Amino acid sequence: MDDLRSEIRAAFEKEQAAHPPASGLRDNILDAVETQPRRARSYQWLAVAAAVLLTIAVVGGLMATRLSRLTNGPAASSTRTTTPSAAPVADYGPPPSGVNLLYVHDPKHPTWLIGFDWTGQPRATVKLNAAQPNVGMAPDGQSFAIGLNAKGGNWQFLDGLGQPVATPLTLPGAYSTMWADDNQHVCSMTFDQQTLDYTLWIAPLGAPIKRVMVVAHDPNVGQTVVSLAACSFKNDRAIAVRTTNANPSEMWVVKLSDGTVLAHTTYTGAALGTVTASADAAFTAENSSLATGQAPPGAPATVIRRVSDETVVASLDPTIMVLGFSGDDSTVLVTRVPWLAGLTHLAVFDLAGHQVWSDDGTQTYFGIFETAPGGRDFAVAYAPPPAQNVQPTTIVILHGDGTVNQLPGLYAPAW
């Protein structure tokens, strides 16, 4: 028996010297043994128990050491994907003050929303009074709105805890509705079927809707539409774009405070596919029609301009379409191949034209995205192929340094 113990101890010490166990492992094993009911002494049982415990310790040491090496080893490349350690399964309490959050619908509770911070960690749970299919968060995650993206212009605003703010607002015929960049106002367009006027409106949270101006008049019903591209209270500007026969034809830069038209641009032909603007209305991207899958000829480049003086700050390949600007206007989220039936190849570029991140050529179905207020991060919801008809989807956070966090599990975004 002594020889057996000696051999086991020698094997343990040899293995442990090469792979030291994680701190506290021995104490945990001893505590577990102490909590077991005491039994009558039996030296034969003691020998067997010693052999088992020493074997567990050796195996545990190896596993703990190797797992430690995996989690604490050298950093991977800048395009690595990291995933938080566990999927949310609990109530994370009220939202922390002043923290920008990204909300998704809790798959286990129809009336709950889970708030993740922009590192991918769950930080809050908002419990709504009833299941609301059209609840959407403000970009900073500090408030919500019901019905903002639905037809009809019937809106109810909620505070950061999901409680109603003042009375519901109604703007009949509202469309192209968006949050302003201060996260305290909503901007929208209407079209009057009698006068054929396109009108810009703003709605403060909990205050009456205000008419800003008639942006344009349309003599040909059904031929064109005027939509909002940006609404910035920080810069006192809104950008509206007229689309004619699927191509941009005009753009207006409007002063929100008094309705003055600061700039008016006319586009000719079918060279452009879309016009995208930054949230603060400081930049626009004129996307070549080649980026939207239209037949040649198209604009020779996708061009990013500064709104204040129309200076070109970046020129990208004509097959690149800018989907949106980061919150600090330093990067853009783009598609790198023609966007056909939702099949996309995403990338992030800085305004110098350098690629920061890409999905490595994997063809994916792109859903929607959100930007971190004032930051360089994007949140992207990858939609499954349409035939699957699945709402919860993979959500990733793309950081300005090219790293990626994927939220654990599948979620329906509340953006």
N, C-alpha and C positions, 0 to 999 in steps of 0.2 A: 504493500500500500504506500509506503514511504517512497519507493522508487517511482510509482505512478505519479504521486504528487510532484516529485522532483522533475520528472519529465514534462509534466504539464506546465509547471512554473517556468521551466527553462524555455519551453516553446513560446509561452506568453511573453516573457521578457524579451526574447529575441525579436518577435514580431512587433512588440510595442516599441522597441527602440527604433525600428525603422519607420513605424507609422504611429506616432503618439496620438492617443485618443483625444477627442475634444474635451475641453475643460469641464469638470463637473460630472463626467460620465461615471466615474467610480462612486462618487457620492450618491448619484441617482440610483445606481444598482444596490448599494448598501441600504438606502432608504426604502427601496422596494422590498428588500428582504426583511427589513425590520418590521414592516407593516403586515407581514404574513403571520397567521396564527402559529404560536409555538407548539411544537410537537415533542413527543418523547425522544430522547437522544438515541441515535443509531449511527454508529461510526460508518457502517456501510452506506447509509443514506448520505452522510456528510461527505463521503468521498465522491459519490456520484454527483451531489449538488455542487461540490467544488469544481468538478470537471466541467459541468454544464455552465456555471457562472464564468469560469475562466474562458471557455470557448465563446460565450456571448460577448465577453469583454474584448476578446481579440477581434471578432467579426465586427463588433460595434466600433472599435477603434479604427479599423480599416475603412468602414463605411463613412464614419464621421470625418476622417482625414481626407478621404477622396472627395466627398461632397464639399468639404471646406475649400479644397483646391479648386473645384469647379466654380464656386460662387465668389471666391476671393482672388482668382487668378488674374493674369494680365488682361487689360481692357481690349475688347475686340475693335474692329475697324469702325469708322465713323458712321457706317450704314447699318450697324447691327440693330436687331430688334430685341427689345427687352419687354418682358411681361410681368406685371405685378404678381406677387407670390400666390394670391388666392382670390377667387371670385367673391364678390360681395354676397353675404348671406344674412346680413343683419340690418338693424336700424342704426344709421350712423349719426343720428341726432340732427339738430338744427344747423343751418349753414354757418360756417365761421365768418366773422365779420371781415369785410374787405377782401375776400379771396375770390378770384375769378373761378367760376366752376362751369363744368361741361355736363349737362344733364342728359340722362337716358331713362327710358322707362324700365322700371323694375320688373323682370319677367315673372317673378313670383307673387307680385302684388299689383293688380291692375291700376290702383289709384296712387301708387307711390312712384316717385322719381328719385334716382340715385345721382348725386352730384360728385363728379370726379374732378380733382384738380388737374392742372395741365402737365403733371408728371405721371398721371394715370392712376393716382391713388384715390379710393373712395373717401369722401369727406363729409357728406351730408345726405340726409333723406328728407324729402319734402312729401308730405301726405296730403293729397288733394281730397276735397270733400266727396267727390264723385269722379268716376272714370270719365275723362275728357279726351276725345280722340284728336282734338286740334290744339292741344296745349303746346306752346312753343316758348323757349327761354329767350330772354334778351341776351345779346352777345357776351355780356359779362356775367350772366347767370345770377344776377341780383333781383330779377323780377321775371314775370311770365305774362303771356297773353293767350287768351282763348279765341280761336277763330281768325287769327291774323292772316293765315294763308288760305282761308276758305273764301268762297264767293259770298257776296252779299254785304260785306262791310259791317258786320255786327261783331263788336269786340268787347271782351271783358279782360281788364288787366288785373294781375295778381301780384302781391308783394313777394319778397324772398321766402316767406313761409307758406306761400300758396293761398293766402287769404285775399279776397276781393278788394280792389282799390276803387273807391267811389262807385259810381253807377256805370253800367255798360254804355258804350258809345256806338253810334250808328252812322255810317257814311254810305248811303245807297249807291250801288254800282262801283264800289271801290275795287281797284285791282292794282297790281304792281306795288303791293304794300311791303314796307321794310322798316326795320328799326333804324333810327338815326344813330350816329356814332357816339352820342352822349348817353345812350341806353335809357334815356328819359323821355324820348319822343318817338312817335311813329309817323312815317311819311307815306302818302298814298296818292294815286291818280284816279280821276274819274273821267268818263266820256259821256257827254250829254247828247243823246240821240236826236234831240230837236235842234240844238244850236250847233252841233258837231264840234264842240269845244273840248279840248283836253285841259283839265284843271289840276293843279298841284295843291294838296292839302297837308297840314301837319296836325298831329294830335298829341298834346302832352299827356302823360299818365295821370288820369284822374281829373282832367280839365277839358273844357269844350274844344271841339275841332275848329281849326282856323283855316280859312281859305288864303292861299298865298298868291296865286295868279293863274290866269289862263295861259298855258304854255304855247299851245298851237291850236289852229283851226284846221279841220279836215274836210275838204269838199267832196271826198270820195269815200263813202262808208265802206268798210271792208277791205280797202286797199292798203291801209297803213295802220299802225298803232304807235302810240308814244308811251314809253315805259321809263321808270326811274332806274338809273344806274348807280346813283349814290345820293345820300342825304346827310350832310354834315353840319351839325350845330356848332362844332368846334371851329370850323372855318366859315360858317355862315353861307354855305353853298349847297345847291342840289344840282345834279346832272341828269338830264332827261334825253333820251335817244328815240328818234323816230325810225321805225323799221318799215321799209316798203318792199313788198314782194320778197320777204325773207332776208333782205340786206339793209344794213344801216344807211339812212339817207340824210339825216340831220342830227345835230346835237346842240343842246342848249345848256349853258351854265347860268344858274339863276341864284340871285341873292335871296336867302330865305327871309331875312328880316323885313324887306320891303318889296320883293318881287321884281327887282331890277334884273334885266338880262345882261349878264356880264360878258358873255361870248356866245356866238352862234356860228356853227360850222356846218357846211354842206358837203356831203359825200356824193360822188357821181359813179354811175356804173355799178357793177357787181363785184368789185375788187375786194370788199370787206365782207367778212362773215358775221362778226359781232363786234360790239364795243363793250369793254369791261372797265369799270372804274374802281379806284380804291375807296375805302369806307369814308375817308376824310376828304374825298373829292379833290385830292391833290394831283392824282395821276390817272391817265386813261391808257388802255391797251387797245389798239386797233388791230384786231385779229384778221389775218388774211382769210379769204374765203376758201383757200386750199386747206386750211386747218379744220374746216367744218365739213370736209368731204365734197365740196362743190367742184365742178369741172373747171379746168384751166380755161382762160387765164385768171389769175387772182393777183392780189397785191404781192410784190416780190419779197415782202418781209412782214412779220408781225411786229408792230412798232409800239413802244411805250413812250408816251409824251407827258411832260409836265403841263398841267392845266393852265397855270398862271401865264405862261409865255409860249406854249405849244412847242417847246424845245423837245427834240427827240433825245431820250436818255438811254434807250436800248433798242437794238434791232435783233430780232430772233428769226430763226428759220420759218418760212411761211407755213410749214406743216405744224407749227407749235401754236396752240391756242391758250391764252391766259384765261384761267377760270376765276382767279381772284388774287388780290394783294394781301400780304401779311399785315398785321395790325400796325407795324411801324414802317410799312412801305419799303422794306429792305429786300423782300423776296416776293416771288410770285409762284402760285401753284398752276401748273400747266398740263395739257395733254401733249404728248410728243408725236402722235400719229393722228391721222384724221379720225374724228370721233364718229364712228359708224354704229348705229343701233345700240349705243351705250357701251360698246366695247372700247376700252381706253387703255392707254399706257401713260401713267402719271409721272411727273417729275417736279422738282422745285429748283428754280433758278434765282440767282441774285440779279440786281439791276445792271451788273456789269456783264451779264450773259453767261456766267459760270454756273454749271450744274452743281447743286448742293446735295440733291437726293434724287433717286429714281427707283421705280419698282422692278428694276433689273430686267425689263422687257417682258415681264409676265402680263399677259392680257387679262384684264380684270373688268368687271362691270362696276362702273363708278356710280355711286349714289349721290350723296350731298356732302358738303364740307362746311366747317365753321373755322373762324380765325380767332386767335387769342387777342383780346383787346390790348393794343399798344405793344405787342410782342411779335416774335418771329414764327410762332407755332401755328400749325394747321391741324385740325381734326378731320379725318376723312372716314366716311362710312362707305365701305365697299358693298354694293348691292349684289345679291346672287343673280344668276341668269334669270331672265323674266319667266322662263318656263317653270322654275322652281316655286315661284310665288311665295317666297318666305320673307316676312318683314324683318325680324331680328337679324342683324348682320354683324360682320366683323368691323370694329372701329379701331383705327390707329391714330396716334398723335405723332405728327412729323415735326421734329424740332429744328431750329435754325442751324444747328451744327451738323445736321444730317442723320442724327440718331432717331430711333423710332420706339415708341411705347405702344403696345397693343393691349387694349382692355381685355380682361379675362372674361371669356364667355361671349355670347351673342346678345346684342341689344338693339332696340329700336331707338334711334336718336330723338331727342326732344328739341331739335334746333329749328 
